[in-house]
């Protein structure tokens, strides 16, 4: 069976990246850590991740190729703790979000075990461009 690509359709010129973006978004569909995405009117967004037990130095927020990447890794501790029950997950994670063109990361802050990443969509001017026609 042959896979039909979105980028191969004659009316979708230049949209071959759309398929790659969809594949990248599907890869980041794991469940840890849990997160919320809020719309803050009129042009803002906030992603909030539950990062209990992680300090600011254990987290990194970067943008790579139109993708927001949030990583967390706890520093190795050399204590002799004996847990009777360990329900607070402290494993390393990598959570990524594909950003649309014009969406920029404004800030990141940690508060009460929650990491807030604030985003804003830049308002692009709608410009009509006239293409001159020349004769050969």
N, C-alpha and C positions, 0 to 999 in steps of 0.2 A: 504494500500500500504506500502511495506517495503522499508525503506531507506537503500541504499547500501553504506557502509562505505569504504573509500579509504584504511584504515588500515586493512580491512578484506581480501583484495586481496592477494593471496598466493605469488605473485612476489614482493610485496611491504612491506617486513618485516621491521619493525621499523619506518615506515612512518606514523604512526597513529597521530603524532604531526602535520603533514602537514595540516590535516583537521581542527584541533583546531586553527592553525595559520591563516588559511583562514577565519575562523569565526571571530577571533579577529580583523583582518584587515577590514572586512566588517562592523563591529560595529562602527568603527571610521570614517565613510564616511559622516560626516556632513559638512556643508558649511562654518562654522565660526570658527576661522578666516581664510581668504583665505591664500593659501601658494603656493610656488614654490619649485620644487626639481630640482637641477642642477647637472650635472655630471662634475666634475672637473678632467680632465685627469691627470695621468693614473688611480689612484685608490682612488679618492676622490669624495665626494658628499657634497652638501650644501642644507639644508632645510631652506627656508626663509618664515617667517610668518609675515603678516601685523598686527601689534599690536599697532595701533595708540591710544594714550591716556594712555597706560600702561607704568609704570616706571619699572626699574630693580627690585625693591623690590616687585612688584606686580606679577612677573613671577617666575616660577620654571621649571627647566629642569632636569629630572631624567631618569634613566634606571631601568626598573623593568622587570625581567624575559624575557630578549631578546626583550624588547619593549622600545622605546624612548617615554616618556610621557612629554608633555609640558602643563603646567597649567597656567592660568592667572585669577586673581581675584583682582578687584580694591578695594582699601580701602574705607570704608564707609565715605562719607563726610557729614558734618552737616551744609551745607550752604543753604541759602534761594534763590537759583537760580530759576528763572522762565523761562523755555525754550519756545520760540515760535515755534521752530522746533528743533528736536533732531535727527540728522542723523548719528552721530558717535556712533557706538555700543560700549558699555562699559560693556557688560555682561561677566560673568565668562565663562571660556571655559576650555576644556580638549581635547587636540589633541594628538593622539598616532600613532606611526609608528612601525611596526614590523621590527626588525633588523635581517638580515641574520647572520649566524655564521661567525665570523671573522670581522664584521663591528663594529667599536668602535667610540664613540663620542670623538672628539678631543677638541672642544671649543664651546662656545656660546657667542655671543656679540649682543648688541642692538645698532642700529644706525638709526637715522632719522625715527623712528617709525617702523622699521623692525628688527625682531629678526632673526639672522643668527645662525644656528647650523651646525657646520662642522663635517663631518664624514669621516672615512678612512677605507678602506678594507685592513686588514692585509694579506700579501701574505704568504700563507701556503705552506710549502715545500711539494711537491708531493712525498710521500714515498711509495715505494712498500714493502709490508711486506710479507715474506714467512712464512707460517704456517707449522711447523713440523708435520709429521704424525707419530704417535706411534702405536705400536702393543700391543694388549692385551694378 
